[in-house]
Amino acid sequence: MAGANTEKVVRDRNRRYLAYLLRLWQVREKGQVGWRASTENVHTGEQRGFSGLADLYAFIEGEVSQVGQVQPTRGLGDRGTDIERLS
């Protein structure tokens, strides 16, 4: 069973897009308001927690940098605006 799970993770790393469920919530510590976050990879189910937005941003940047180099193409977004789309 572990072999099938490893194969799924390898396949997911070869995808040209990332999909996460993102949860954000405010916390109050010592009179200061801050943010906490968690992500769940919708392909693998892996969950991660973050103690602040800077940690979340660093994680996203790291994940994006692991996606293979692709050439973007131009397309139209939902509202008719130009977006870059991976082909």
VMD Tcl script that builds the backbone (N, CA, C; Angstrom):
set m [mol new atoms 261]
animate dup $m
set s [atomselect $m all]
$s set {name element resname resid chain x y z} {
  {N N MET 1 A 0.823 -1.204 0.000}
  {CA C MET 1 A 0.000 0.000 0.000}
  {C C MET 1 A 0.865 1.266 0.000}
  {N N ALA 2 A 2.007 1.212 0.693}
  {CA C ALA 2 A 2.882 2.387 0.741}
  {C C ALA 2 A 3.407 2.725 -0.639}
  {N N GLY 3 A 3.653 1.726 -1.481}
  {CA C GLY 3 A 4.135 1.971 -2.831}
  {C C GLY 3 A 3.149 2.776 -3.652}
  {N N ALA 4 A 1.865 2.469 -3.522}
  {CA C ALA 4 A 0.831 3.206 -4.258}
  {C C ALA 4 A 0.779 4.653 -3.788}
  {N N ASN 5 A 0.931 4.873 -2.485}
  {CA C ASN 5 A 0.904 6.228 -1.948}
  {C C ASN 5 A 2.109 7.021 -2.445}
  {N N THR 6 A 3.301 6.399 -2.468}
  {CA C THR 6 A 4.497 7.062 -2.967}
  {C C THR 6 A 4.337 7.423 -4.433}
  {N N GLU 7 A 3.775 6.515 -5.217}
  {CA C GLU 7 A 3.542 6.775 -6.641}
  {C C GLU 7 A 2.618 7.973 -6.822}
  {N N LYS 8 A 1.572 8.091 -5.990}
  {CA C LYS 8 A 0.638 9.208 -6.077}
  {C C LYS 8 A 1.359 10.522 -5.791}
  {N N VAL 9 A 2.226 10.541 -4.779}
  {CA C VAL 9 A 2.954 11.765 -4.442}
  {C C VAL 9 A 3.862 12.165 -5.597}
  {N N VAL 10 A 4.552 11.208 -6.205}
  {CA C VAL 10 A 5.424 11.504 -7.349}
  {C C VAL 10 A 4.609 12.066 -8.501}
  {N N ARG 11 A 3.448 11.462 -8.797}
  {CA C ARG 11 A 2.580 11.978 -9.863}
  {C C ARG 11 A 2.159 13.402 -9.547}
  {N N ASP 12 A 1.794 13.667 -8.284}
  {CA C ASP 12 A 1.334 15.001 -7.905}
  {C C ASP 12 A 2.435 16.039 -8.071}
  {N N ARG 13 A 3.679 15.658 -7.844}
  {CA C ARG 13 A 4.783 16.604 -8.022}
  {C C ARG 13 A 4.979 16.964 -9.479}
  {N N ASN 14 A 4.528 16.120 -10.392}
  {CA C ASN 14 A 4.667 16.383 -11.811}
  {C C ASN 14 A 3.525 17.237 -12.363}
  {N N ARG 15 A 2.540 17.562 -11.557}
  {CA C ARG 15 A 1.431 18.401 -12.007}
  {C C ARG 15 A 1.934 19.808 -12.278}
  {N N ARG 16 A 1.254 20.504 -13.156}
  {CA C ARG 16 A 1.622 21.880 -13.466}
  {C C ARG 16 A 0.737 22.876 -12.745}
  {N N TYR 17 A 0.037 22.424 -11.739}
  {CA C TYR 17 A -0.740 23.339 -10.916}
  {C C TYR 17 A -0.741 22.812 -9.499}
  {N N LEU 18 A -1.048 23.688 -8.583}
  {CA C LEU 18 A -1.125 23.339 -7.170}
  {C C LEU 18 A -2.534 23.650 -6.683}
  {N N ALA 19 A -3.048 22.818 -5.805}
  {CA C ALA 19 A -4.383 23.059 -5.263}
  {C C ALA 19 A -4.345 22.807 -3.762}
  {N N TYR 20 A -4.685 23.829 -3.006}
  {CA C TYR 20 A -4.696 23.749 -1.551}
  {C C TYR 20 A -5.993 24.324 -1.008}
  {N N LEU 21 A -6.457 23.740 0.069}
  {CA C LEU 21 A -7.514 24.339 0.859}
  {C C LEU 21 A -6.793 25.189 1.890}
  {N N LEU 22 A -7.096 26.464 1.933}
  {CA C LEU 22 A -6.430 27.404 2.832}
  {C C LEU 22 A -7.410 27.850 3.909}
  {N N ARG 23 A -6.975 27.763 5.154}
  {CA C ARG 23 A -7.772 28.253 6.281}
  {C C ARG 23 A -6.970 29.348 6.983}
  {N N LEU 24 A -7.621 30.467 7.281}
  {CA C LEU 24 A -6.994 31.586 7.984}
  {C C LEU 24 A -7.856 31.969 9.170}
  {N N TRP 25 A -7.237 32.286 10.295}
  {CA C TRP 25 A -7.986 32.757 11.441}
  {C C TRP 25 A -7.124 33.714 12.259}
  {N N GLN 26 A -7.810 34.641 12.920}
  {CA C GLN 26 A -7.125 35.627 13.753}
  {C C GLN 26 A -6.947 35.089 15.160}
  {N N VAL 27 A -5.821 35.492 15.770}
  {CA C VAL 27 A -5.556 35.154 17.164}
  {C C VAL 27 A -5.124 36.429 17.882}
  {N N ARG 28 A -5.337 36.437 19.174}
  {CA C ARG 28 A -4.906 37.567 19.990}
  {C C ARG 28 A -3.949 37.023 21.046}
  {N N GLU 29 A -2.726 37.556 21.041}
  {CA C GLU 29 A -1.714 37.161 22.013}
  {C C GLU 29 A -1.086 38.404 22.612}
  {N N LYS 30 A -1.129 38.513 23.933}
  {CA C LYS 30 A -0.510 39.637 24.635}
  {C C LYS 30 A -0.963 40.976 24.062}
  {N N GLY 31 A -2.252 41.082 23.757}
  {CA C GLY 31 A -2.816 42.317 23.241}
  {C C GLY 31 A -2.576 42.570 21.765}
  {N N GLN 32 A -1.866 41.693 21.088}
  {CA C GLN 32 A -1.583 41.846 19.663}
  {C C GLN 32 A -2.471 40.895 18.858}
  {N N VAL 33 A -2.925 41.362 17.701}
  {CA C VAL 33 A -3.721 40.532 16.803}
  {C C VAL 33 A -2.796 39.986 15.726}
  {N N GLY 34 A -2.886 38.705 15.487}
  {CA C GLY 34 A -2.078 38.075 14.453}
  {C C GLY 34 A -2.914 37.076 13.677}
  {N N TRP 35 A -2.292 36.432 12.739}
  {CA C TRP 35 A -2.973 35.451 11.900}
  {C C TRP 35 A -2.302 34.100 12.017}
  {N N ARG 36 A -3.095 33.078 11.948}
  {CA C ARG 36 A -2.630 31.696 11.845}
  {C C ARG 36 A -3.219 31.143 10.553}
  {N N ALA 37 A -2.595 30.117 10.027}
  {CA C ALA 37 A -3.067 29.545 8.771}
  {C C ALA 37 A -2.794 28.053 8.753}
  {N N SER 38 A -3.558 27.362 7.937}
  {CA C SER 38 A -3.272 25.958 7.641}
  {C C SER 38 A -3.614 25.704 6.179}
  {N N THR 39 A -2.886 24.766 5.593}
  {CA C THR 39 A -3.167 24.361 4.227}
  {C C THR 39 A -3.383 22.864 4.202}
  {N N GLU 40 A -4.184 22.433 3.244}
  {CA C GLU 40 A -4.366 21.013 2.987}
  {C C GLU 40 A -4.223 20.801 1.493}
  {N N ASN 41 A -3.247 19.989 1.106}
  {CA C ASN 41 A -3.044 19.662 -0.301}
  {C C ASN 41 A -4.217 18.794 -0.736}
  {N N VAL 42 A -4.982 19.244 -1.705}
  {CA C VAL 42 A -6.188 18.510 -2.103}
  {C C VAL 42 A -5.863 17.228 -2.856}
  {N N HIS 43 A -4.636 17.106 -3.345}
  {CA C HIS 43 A -4.244 15.887 -4.059}
  {C C HIS 43 A -3.749 14.807 -3.111}
  {N N THR 44 A -2.988 15.206 -2.079}
  {CA C THR 44 A -2.359 14.228 -1.186}
  {C C THR 44 A -2.988 14.175 0.192}
  {N N GLY 45 A -3.732 15.222 0.570}
  {CA C GLY 45 A -4.303 15.287 1.911}
  {C C GLY 45 A -3.329 15.804 2.957}
  {N N GLU 46 A -2.082 16.100 2.562}
  {CA C GLU 46 A -1.088 16.592 3.518}
  {C C GLU 46 A -1.540 17.927 4.090}
  {N N GLN 47 A -1.431 18.058 5.410}
  {CA C GLN 47 A -1.820 19.286 6.095}
  {C C GLN 47 A -0.604 19.922 6.748}
  {N N ARG 48 A -0.580 21.250 6.752}
  {CA C ARG 48 A 0.498 22.014 7.386}
  {C C ARG 48 A -0.121 23.188 8.133}
  {N N GLY 49 A 0.490 23.538 9.241}
  {CA C GLY 49 A 0.064 24.690 10.014}
  {C C GLY 49 A 1.127 25.768 9.983}
  {N N PHE 50 A 0.708 27.035 10.093}
  {CA C PHE 50 A 1.616 28.166 10.016}
  {C C PHE 50 A 1.312 29.129 11.155}
  {N N SER 51 A 2.372 29.612 11.813}
  {CA C SER 51 A 2.200 30.508 12.948}
  {C C SER 51 A 2.036 31.959 12.534}
  {N N GLY 52 A 2.191 32.238 11.248}
  {CA C GLY 52 A 2.019 33.602 10.759}
  {C C GLY 52 A 1.979 33.625 9.243}
  {N N LEU 53 A 1.615 34.772 8.706}
  {CA C LEU 53 A 1.495 34.896 7.259}
  {C C LEU 53 A 2.837 34.790 6.548}
  {N N ALA 54 A 3.917 35.255 7.177}
  {CA C ALA 54 A 5.233 35.160 6.549}
  {C C ALA 54 A 5.606 33.694 6.318}
  {N N ASP 55 A 5.303 32.832 7.276}
  {CA C ASP 55 A 5.579 31.405 7.122}
  {C C ASP 55 A 4.731 30.811 5.997}
  {N N LEU 56 A 3.478 31.228 5.910}
  {CA C LEU 56 A 2.597 30.755 4.841}
  {C C LEU 56 A 3.139 31.173 3.479}
  {N N TYR 57 A 3.530 32.446 3.355}
  {CA C TYR 57 A 4.059 32.939 2.082}
  {C C TYR 57 A 5.330 32.180 1.685}
  {N N ALA 58 A 6.208 31.923 2.651}
  {CA C ALA 58 A 7.446 31.190 2.374}
  {C C ALA 58 A 7.130 29.778 1.872}
  {N N PHE 59 A 6.131 29.135 2.477}
  {CA C PHE 59 A 5.729 27.804 2.043}
  {C C PHE 59 A 5.232 27.841 0.599}
  {N N ILE 60 A 4.369 28.805 0.287}
  {CA C ILE 60 A 3.810 28.906 -1.067}
  {C C ILE 60 A 4.931 29.151 -2.078}
  {N N GLU 61 A 5.854 30.053 -1.756}
  {CA C GLU 61 A 6.968 30.315 -2.663}
  {C C GLU 61 A 7.793 29.052 -2.887}
  {N N GLY 62 A 8.022 28.282 -1.833}
  {CA C GLY 62 A 8.772 27.040 -1.968}
  {C C GLY 62 A 8.055 26.019 -2.827}
  {N N GLU 63 A 6.744 25.903 -2.647}
  {CA C GLU 63 A 5.963 24.957 -3.439}
  {C C GLU 63 A 5.968 25.341 -4.910}
  {N N VAL 64 A 5.803 26.625 -5.191}
  {CA C VAL 64 A 5.774 27.103 -6.573}
  {C C VAL 64 A 7.123 26.881 -7.236}
  {N N SER 65 A 8.209 27.071 -6.496}
  {CA C SER 65 A 9.542 26.899 -7.081}
  {C C SER 65 A 9.824 25.442 -7.431}
  {N N GLN 66 A 9.104 24.502 -6.806}
  {CA C GLN 66 A 9.304 23.088 -7.098}
  {C C GLN 66 A 8.559 22.632 -8.348}
  {N N VAL 67 A 7.591 23.406 -8.792}
  {CA C VAL 67 A 6.851 23.050 -10.000}
  {C C VAL 67 A 7.791 23.226 -11.182}
  {N N GLY 68 A 7.794 22.267 -12.098}
  {CA C GLY 68 A 8.699 22.306 -13.253}
  {C C GLY 68 A 8.578 23.589 -14.037}
  {N N GLN 69 A 9.656 23.943 -14.715}
  {CA C GLN 69 A 9.649 25.137 -15.545}
  {C C GLN 69 A 8.695 24.923 -16.709}
  {N N VAL 70 A 7.721 25.811 -16.841}
  {CA C VAL 70 A 6.749 25.728 -17.932}
  {C C VAL 70 A 6.659 27.075 -18.613}
  {N N GLN 71 A 6.250 27.068 -19.842}
  {CA C GLN 71 A 6.068 28.295 -20.596}
  {C C GLN 71 A 4.617 28.742 -20.458}
  {N N PRO 72 A 4.373 29.917 -19.869}
  {CA C PRO 72 A 2.997 30.387 -19.748}
  {C C PRO 72 A 2.428 30.787 -21.100}
  {N N THR 73 A 1.127 30.613 -21.245}
  {CA C THR 73 A 0.415 31.095 -22.419}
  {C C THR 73 A -0.628 32.087 -21.955}
  {N N ARG 74 A -1.045 32.955 -22.814}
  {CA C ARG 74 A -2.040 33.953 -22.437}
  {C C ARG 74 A -3.430 33.387 -22.631}
  {N N GLY 75 A -4.317 33.694 -21.715}
  {CA C GLY 75 A -5.692 33.257 -21.817}
  {C C GLY 75 A -6.596 34.299 -21.190}
  {N N LEU 76 A -7.868 34.074 -21.231}
  {CA C LEU 76 A -8.817 35.007 -20.636}
  {C C LEU 76 A -9.312 34.465 -19.314}
  {N N GLY 77 A -9.341 35.328 -18.321}
  {CA C GLY 77 A -9.868 34.952 -17.020}
  {C C GLY 77 A -11.384 34.936 -17.033}
  {N N ASP 78 A -11.956 34.622 -15.876}
  {CA C ASP 78 A -13.407 34.532 -15.759}
  {C C ASP 78 A -14.106 35.831 -16.142}
  {N N ARG 79 A -13.447 36.958 -15.924}
  {CA C ARG 79 A -14.097 38.239 -16.192}
  {C C ARG 79 A -13.533 38.915 -17.424}
  {N N GLY 80 A -12.903 38.127 -18.302}
  {CA C GLY 80 A -12.408 38.687 -19.540}
  {C C GLY 80 A -11.060 39.359 -19.429}
  {N N THR 81 A -10.390 39.242 -18.277}
  {CA C THR 81 A -9.080 39.845 -18.125}
  {C C THR 81 A -8.014 38.832 -18.490}
  {N N ASP 82 A -6.873 39.338 -18.941}
  {CA C ASP 82 A -5.784 38.438 -19.299}
  {C C ASP 82 A -5.173 37.826 -18.051}
  {N N ILE 83 A -4.934 36.533 -18.100}
  {CA C ILE 83 A -4.228 35.818 -17.056}
  {C C ILE 83 A -3.203 34.936 -17.732}
  {N N GLU 84 A -2.202 34.524 -16.976}
  {CA C GLU 84 A -1.261 33.569 -17.521}
  {C C GLU 84 A -1.754 32.187 -17.156}
  {N N ARG 85 A -1.753 31.316 -18.116}
  {CA C ARG 85 A -2.248 29.959 -17.919}
  {C C ARG 85 A -1.138 29.010 -18.299}
  {N N LEU 86 A -0.952 27.961 -17.506}
  {CA C LEU 86 A 0.081 26.981 -17.794}
  {C C LEU 86 A -0.443 26.008 -18.831}
  {N N SER 87 A 0.377 25.729 -19.832}
  {CA C SER 87 A -0.050 24.790 -20.867}
  {C C SER 87 A 0.758 23.523 -20.797}
}
mol reanalyze $m
mol bondsrecalc $m
mol representation Tube
mol addrep $m
